[in-house]
Every structure is written in C-alpha cells, then in structure tokens.
Amino acid sequence: MIHLRDILIATNGKLITGDENTQFKGISIDSRNIEEGCLFIPIIGERFDGHRFIEGALSSGAVGTLTSQKIDVNNNEEKCIIMV
C-alpha cells in the first residue's frame, strides 16, 4: 500500500480534496488500465496530455490523482486531488 502522506512528501504536493490518511493499492499512468483504489498520474507527452483523462480515471475507480492544472473538484470531493 502507498500512503498519501508519502506521495505529498515525495512530490511536495498540496492536498486539494480527500483524506490525508488514504492508502493507494497501486499507481497508474494509463487511465485505460485503472484498477479500484489506484492513484492516477497524468503524464504530459508530445501527442497527449494525461490531464484530459483525469475525470475518466476517477470514474473508473482511481481513488486520487496528481495534477499540475486546476481541475473541477465539485464532482470529486471524496477523491484525493493533489496539486503538484
């Protein structure tokens, strides 16, 4: 298990929504392969921006996500949104 507090320390991130005691079962950078309880990390590539897939990842079972862009948290208040 991966603790949210460890992610916050490692990324120097700020928790926007969610519970600091959350634990993640794994990490994924591919929203198509999200498993229940994972943390989604959106990667920015040459041809795509993973931030476009945050909403889908959260809907598919991700417990939280990192983001470097402002996102609408109204529908995801129970999820862990970490600004990095």
NORDA-V795796 format. One record per backbone hydrogen bond with DSSP energy under -0.5 kcal/mol. NH is the residue of the N-H (numbers start at 1). CO is the residue of the C=O. If there is no record, write none. Layout:
# NORDA-V795796
nh->(NH & NH)
co->(CO & CO)
This chain:
# NORDA-V795796
nh->(2 & 3 & 4 & 5 & 6 & 7 & 8 & 9 & 10 & 11 & 12 & 13 & 14 & 16 & 16 & 17 & 18 & 22 & 24 & 25 & 26 & 28 & 31 & 33 & 34 & 37 & 38 & 39 & 40 & 41 & 42 & 42 & 45 & 45 & 50 & 52 & 53 & 54 & 57 & 58 & 59 & 60 & 61 & 62 & 63 & 64 & 65 & 66 & 67 & 73 & 76 & 77 & 79 & 80 & 81 & 81 & 82 & 82 & 83 & 83 & 84)
co->(24 & 1 & 22 & 20 & 3 & 3 & 4 & 5 & 6 & 7 & 8 & 8 & 83 & 14 & 81 & 81 & 77 & 19 & 2 & 37 & 37 & 39 & 29 & 30 & 31 & 61 & 35 & 26 & 64 & 28 & 40 & 66 & 43 & 48 & 43 & 49 & 50 & 51 & 53 & 54 & 55 & 56 & 58 & 57 & 38 & 38 & 80 & 40 & 82 & 71 & 73 & 74 & 76 & 63 & 17 & 79 & 65 & 80 & 14 & 81 & 67)
